[in-house]
Amino acid sequence: MATTIRINEDVKQQLKHKSVLTGVSQFDLANKYILDGIKK
């Protein structure tokens, strides 16, 4: 299942930058960060 979420522009740019640095897709990073947040 896919859904759309709204994030602010600063978060969007940080996610994009981290994706370039790590070679991990923005989609995968967002999922990882969301799941980590839910666990906490």
The 8 nearest C-alpha neighbors of each residue, nearest first, counted from 0:
[[1, 2, 3, 30, 26, 4, 27, 29],
 [2, 0, 3, 4, 26, 30, 29, 27],
 [3, 1, 4, 0, 5, 26, 30, 29],
 [2, 4, 5, 1, 6, 0, 26, 29],
 [5, 3, 6, 2, 1, 7, 29, 11],
 [4, 6, 7, 3, 8, 11, 10, 2],
 [7, 5, 10, 4, 11, 8, 9, 3],
 [6, 8, 10, 9, 11, 5, 12, 4],
 [7, 9, 11, 10, 12, 6, 13, 5],
 [10, 8, 12, 11, 7, 13, 6, 14],
 [11, 9, 13, 12, 8, 7, 14, 6],
 [10, 12, 8, 14, 9, 13, 15, 7],
 [11, 13, 15, 9, 14, 10, 16, 8],
 [14, 12, 16, 10, 15, 11, 17, 9],
 [15, 13, 17, 11, 12, 16, 10, 18],
 [14, 16, 12, 18, 13, 17, 11, 25],
 [15, 17, 13, 19, 18, 14, 12, 20],
 [18, 16, 20, 14, 19, 15, 21, 13],
 [17, 19, 15, 23, 21, 16, 22, 20],
 [20, 18, 16, 22, 17, 21, 15, 23],
 [21, 19, 17, 18, 22, 16, 23, 15],
 [20, 22, 18, 23, 19, 17, 24, 16],
 [21, 23, 19, 18, 20, 24, 17, 25],
 [24, 22, 18, 21, 25, 27, 28, 19],
 [25, 23, 27, 26, 18, 28, 22, 19],
 [24, 26, 28, 27, 18, 29, 14, 15],
 [25, 27, 29, 24, 28, 30, 23, 31],
 [28, 26, 30, 24, 25, 29, 31, 23],
 [27, 29, 25, 31, 30, 26, 32, 24],
 [30, 28, 32, 26, 31, 27, 25, 33],
 [29, 31, 27, 33, 28, 32, 34, 26],
 [32, 30, 28, 34, 29, 33, 35, 27],
 [31, 33, 35, 29, 34, 30, 36, 28],
 [32, 34, 36, 30, 35, 31, 29, 37],
 [33, 35, 37, 31, 36, 32, 30, 38],
 [36, 34, 32, 38, 33, 37, 31, 39],
 [37, 35, 33, 39, 34, 38, 32, 31],
 [36, 38, 34, 39, 35, 33, 32, 31],
 [39, 37, 35, 36, 34, 33, 32, 31],
 [38, 36, 37, 35, 34, 33, 32, 31]]
